[in-house]
Structure formats: structure tokens, C-alpha cells
Amino acid sequence: MMQQLEQIRKQFLDKLAPLYDESEADSIFFVLLEDLFHYKRKDYLLRNPITFNLADQDKINGMLLRLLNGEPIQQLMGSAWFMGISLKVSSDVLIPRPETEELVDLILRDQQAHPIHEARIIDIGTGTGCIPIALKKQLPQATVFAVDVSKEALEIAKHNALQNKVSINFMLTDILEWELVFADELTFDIIVSNPPYITSSEKPFMHPNVLQFEPHLALFVEDKAPLLFYETIASFALKHLQPEGLLYFEINRNYGQEVKSLLTKKGFSNVVLLQDMQGADRMIKASL
């Protein structure tokens, strides 16, 4: 029984070798086993037996073909984990990244150190809703807004909020036209955004599964305007961020100093550039 599992596992890893390194392919294999057959890596380590009939093997082979076509494992399963929260995903939204977890963790640590009572928070470019949902889970007294230009993305974000039993105020709008949408009196204590920040010239260096299966609208900016969204959201913050309010960005690692300089020139104070777990420039926070 274990011999059958080992044989299927080896075939799986061998076929995925051109796309994934062995440890990543192995993780994907066990994610699929758990999703399809409720068989966990812990069961494997304990040598608990499992048998596969022909229909089971067909399921695994079907998933393998989709993976070989570049489809991300999260889209195969229809869900992704973010800070311990299960979120629905599809080709209409970005798959939440660990770097974005670090951004949320930064906000939560700041709130733990210097809490804002009943904070008003807005996430711009919400996608799956991962940022506002995670924040609302940990800051239940906060009033949270989330904005996206994609109707399809907002439908998924609304679904995720409902599934995770949190109340979020969703807005279908283009932040590039914020002056036409937001009333002057609508202000926030925290503005956060993980906007499109990958330049078109970086496309050749990206993994095929990102290029083929995730929405380019949420990923890319033109080379001639790499800071477009930071410039726009910073201008929005100057008008709609409360005095001593906080602005947080996830950024392109290649433009950390440029975003920091942009915010400083616009009049923000305490502008801090922070690195992710890989040591890359990834987050910026600032205040008014």
C-alpha cells in the first residue's frame, strides 16, 4: 500500500521537476492528497496506509496535468490560506502572498503598541479581501472599507468576508478617480494598499503560472509610470487620512527608495522602509 503511494509520489515529483523544485513539488503533492483524500503528511510520516483505485489515480493525473499547464495549486483547490484564514480564490484575484501577511502583521503590531480606538481602515485594491478580513478578525472594533476596480474580485471578497463572518464595507471604484468618488468628510485612521507594482519589463522573469493564471490588472503597471498607484494613493491620503493617521504600502522591491522619496516630498513624516523575510525592500509606512 505504501509502495503504491511512493510510486505515485515519485512520478508526480518527476513530472513537476521542470516547474518546481523537489521540496515545493512534494508540498503540492501532499496538499492535493489532503484535499482529495483527507490524507495528511502526518499520516504519511506515521506510515498510515492508503490505497488508490483507478478513479483516484485519474483524479491525481487530472490535477497533475493542470499543474503542468502552469495552473497554481490554490486555483486547483479553489482556496488559499492567509494568516490562518481560508479564502476563496479564482483567476479573477491574486493569490495572497506571504509578503502581504507580513504587511498585515506590521499593522497589527503597530496597533498593539499604539492602539487607535475604533479605527477606520481602508484597503485599496483588495482582491480576495485578505487584508481587510484579516485586520477585521484581529481588530473587531474597527470599521473597515475595501476598494477594488474589479467587480469579479469584489464578489469573491464579499464571499470571503461572509464565510469568515466579518463585516466589511466594499466599494466598486477606480482609485485613480478617487476625487470623483469619495466625499470630503470620509476619512480614515489607516490606509493600506498592495497595489499593482510589477513593471511590464519584469514579465519575462516571472513564473508562467502567475502570467497565465492571475489577473494582469492587479499585477502590472507601465514602465513609464511605475509609481502611479503610490502617487495616487498618497494624494488620496493627504485628503482623507486623519491627522497622525497611518499609511501602509506593499511595494516593488526595486522601488523602495523612490516610494520613500515620493512620500517625503508629499509631506508625510516618519517614512520607514521595511524589508520582508527574504531581506528585500517590501513595505513602507508613513504618517501625517
C-alpha positions in Angstrom: 0.0 0.0 0.0 2.8 2.4 0.9 4.7 1.1 -2.2 1.8 2.3 -4.4 1.9 5.7 -2.7 5.6 6.0 -3.1 5.4 5.1 -6.8 2.7 7.7 -7.5 4.6 10.3 -5.5 7.8 9.7 -7.4 6.0 10.0 -10.8 4.4 13.2 -9.6 7.7 14.8 -8.5 9.5 13.7 -11.6 6.9 15.2 -13.9 6.8 18.5 -12.0 10.6 18.8 -11.8 10.7 21.3 -14.8 8.4 23.7 -13.0 9.0 23.3 -9.3 12.0 22.2 -7.1 11.6 18.9 -5.3 10.5 20.3 -1.9 7.9 22.6 -3.4 6.5 19.8 -5.6 6.4 17.5 -2.6 4.4 20.0 -0.7 2.0 20.4 -3.6 1.6 16.6 -3.7 0.6 16.3 0.0 -1.7 19.4 -0.3 -3.5 17.5 -3.1 -3.7 14.3 -1.1 -5.2 16.1 1.8 -7.7 18.0 -0.4 -8.7 14.9 -2.4 -8.5 12.1 0.1 -8.1 13.7 3.5 -4.6 12.1 3.8 -2.2 14.3 5.5 1.6 14.4 5.6 1.4 13.3 9.2 -0.4 10.1 8.0 2.5 9.5 5.6 5.1 10.0 8.3 3.2 7.6 10.6 3.1 5.1 7.7 -0.6 5.0 7.7 -1.7 3.1 4.6 -3.7 4.5 1.7 -4.8 2.8 -1.5 -5.7 4.4 -4.8 -8.2 2.9 -7.2 -8.2 3.8 -10.9 -10.6 6.7 -10.3 -8.4 8.1 -7.6 -5.4 7.8 -9.9 -7.3 9.6 -12.6 -8.1 12.4 -10.2 -4.4 12.8 -9.3 -3.4 12.7 -13.0 -6.0 15.3 -13.8 -4.6 17.6 -11.2 -1.1 16.9 -12.4 -2.0 17.9 -16.0 -3.4 21.2 -14.8 -0.2 21.8 -12.7 1.9 21.0 -15.7 -0.1 23.6 -17.7 1.0 26.1 -15.1 -2.2 26.4 -13.0 -1.4 27.4 -9.4 -2.3 24.8 -6.7 -4.5 27.3 -4.9 -6.7 27.7 -8.0 -6.9 23.9 -8.4 -8.3 23.7 -4.9 -10.3 27.0 -5.2 -8.9 28.3 -1.9 -5.8 29.7 -0.3 -4.7 30.3 3.3 -3.8 33.7 4.6 -2.9 34.3 8.3 -4.9 31.2 9.3 -7.9 32.2 7.2 -9.3 30.2 4.3 -10.1 32.4 1.3 -11.8 31.5 -2.0 -9.6 32.3 -5.0 -10.0 32.2 -8.8 -8.3 33.6 -11.8 -10.1 37.0 -11.1 -7.9 37.6 -8.0 -4.3 37.5 -6.9 -3.4 34.5 -4.8 -2.4 36.0 -1.4 1.3 36.1 -0.8 3.4 35.6 2.4 4.8 39.1 1.9 1.2 40.5 2.3 0.9 38.6 5.6 3.9 40.5 6.8 2.2 43.8 5.8 -0.9 42.9 7.9 1.3 41.7 10.8 3.1 45.1 10.7 -0.2 46.9 11.0 -1.4 44.6 13.9 1.9 45.0 15.8 1.6 48.8 15.4 -2.0 48.7 16.7 -0.9 46.6 19.6 1.8 49.1 20.6 -0.3 52.2 19.9 -4.0 51.3 19.5 -6.4 53.5 17.7 -9.8 53.1 19.4 -12.5 52.1 16.8 -10.1 52.8 13.9 -11.4 53.5 10.5 -9.4 51.4 7.9 -9.5 51.3 4.2 -7.7 48.7 1.9 -7.2 49.8 -1.7 -7.1 47.1 -4.3 -8.5 44.4 -2.1 -8.6 41.4 -4.4 -9.6 38.4 -2.3 -10.2 40.7 0.7 -7.3 39.1 2.5 -6.0 42.3 4.1 -9.3 43.8 5.4 -10.7 40.4 6.5 -7.5 39.6 8.5 -7.5 43.1 10.0 -11.2 42.9 11.0 -10.7 39.5 12.6 -8.0 40.9 14.9 -9.5 44.4 15.3 -13.2 43.7 15.7 -14.0 47.3 16.9 -12.6 48.8 13.6 -14.7 50.0 10.8 -13.2 48.5 7.6 -13.6 49.6 4.0 -12.3 47.8 0.9 -12.0 49.1 -2.6 -11.4 47.3 -5.9 -11.9 48.3 -9.6 -12.9 44.7 -10.5 -16.5 43.6 -10.0 -15.4 40.0 -10.1 -12.8 40.4 -7.5 -15.2 42.2 -5.2 -17.7 39.3 -5.5 -15.0 37.0 -4.3 -14.0 39.3 -1.5 -17.6 39.6 -0.4 -17.9 35.8 -0.3 -14.8 35.6 1.7 -16.0 38.2 4.2 -19.3 36.3 4.6 -17.5 32.9 5.0 -15.2 34.4 7.7 -18.1 36.2 9.5 -16.7 39.7 9.3 -18.4 42.9 8.2 -16.6 44.9 5.5 -17.8 48.0 3.6 -17.0 47.1 0.0 -16.7 49.7 -2.8 -16.5 49.1 -6.5 -14.4 52.0 -7.7 -11.3 53.0 -9.5 -8.9 54.7 -7.0 -7.4 56.6 -10.0 -10.7 58.5 -10.0 -10.9 58.9 -6.2 -11.7 62.6 -6.3 -15.0 61.8 -8.1 -16.0 59.2 -5.6 -15.0 60.0 -2.0 -16.9 62.6 0.0 -14.6 65.1 1.7 -15.9 64.0 5.1 -15.0 60.3 4.6 -11.7 60.0 6.5 -9.6 57.1 7.8 -7.1 56.3 10.5 -5.3 53.7 8.5 -4.9 53.5 4.7 -3.3 50.3 3.4 -2.7 49.1 -0.2 -0.9 46.3 -2.1 -1.4 47.9 -5.5 -0.2 46.8 -8.9 3.5 47.3 -8.9 5.3 45.0 -11.3 6.5 46.7 -14.4 5.9 45.4 -17.8 9.7 44.9 -18.3 9.7 42.4 -15.4 7.3 40.0 -17.1 9.9 37.8 -18.7 11.3 37.0 -15.2 8.0 35.8 -13.7 6.8 32.3 -13.2 4.5 31.2 -16.0 1.7 30.3 -13.6 1.5 33.9 -12.5 1.5 35.3 -16.0 -1.1 32.8 -17.3 -3.5 32.4 -14.4 -3.5 35.6 -12.3 -5.1 38.9 -13.3 -2.7 41.3 -15.0 -4.9 44.2 -13.9 -3.9 43.5 -10.3 -0.2 42.9 -11.1 1.2 45.3 -13.7 2.0 48.9 -14.2 3.6 50.5 -17.3 7.3 51.0 -17.2 6.8 54.8 -17.8 4.8 55.1 -14.6 6.0 52.5 -12.0 4.8 54.7 -9.1 1.4 55.5 -10.5 -0.6 54.0 -7.7 1.7 55.1 -4.9 1.4 58.7 -6.2 -2.4 58.5 -6.5 -3.0 56.8 -3.1 -0.6 59.2 -1.4 -2.6 62.1 -2.8 -5.8 60.4 -1.6 -4.3 60.0 1.8 -3.4 63.7 2.1 -7.1 64.5 1.7 -8.7 61.5 3.5 -6.2 60.4 6.2 -6.8 61.7 9.7 -4.1 63.8 11.4 -1.5 61.4 12.7 -3.1 58.7 10.6 -1.0 55.9 9.2 -0.3 54.9 5.5 1.0 51.4 4.7 2.2 50.1 1.3 3.5 46.8 -0.1 6.0 47.8 -2.7 8.1 46.5 -5.6 11.5 45.7 -4.1 13.2 47.7 -6.9 11.5 51.0 -6.0 11.8 51.2 -2.2 13.8 54.4 -2.1 11.7 56.0 -4.9 8.5 55.4 -3.0 10.1 56.6 0.2 11.3 59.8 -1.5 7.8 60.3 -3.1 6.1 60.2 0.3 8.6 62.5 1.9 8.3 65.1 -0.8 4.5 65.0 -0.4 4.8 65.9 3.2 4.5 62.6 5.1 6.6 62.1 8.2 8.1 59.1 9.8 8.5 57.4 6.5 10.0 54.0 7.1 11.2 51.5 4.5 11.0 47.9 5.8 12.2 44.5 4.5 10.5 41.2 4.2 11.7 37.9 5.5 13.9 37.5 2.4 15.6 40.8 3.1 14.0 42.6 0.2 12.5 46.1 0.4 8.8 45.3 0.6 6.9 47.6 2.9 6.6 51.3 3.6 4.8 53.0 6.4 4.3 56.7 6.9 2.2 59.2 8.9 0.8 62.7 8.5 
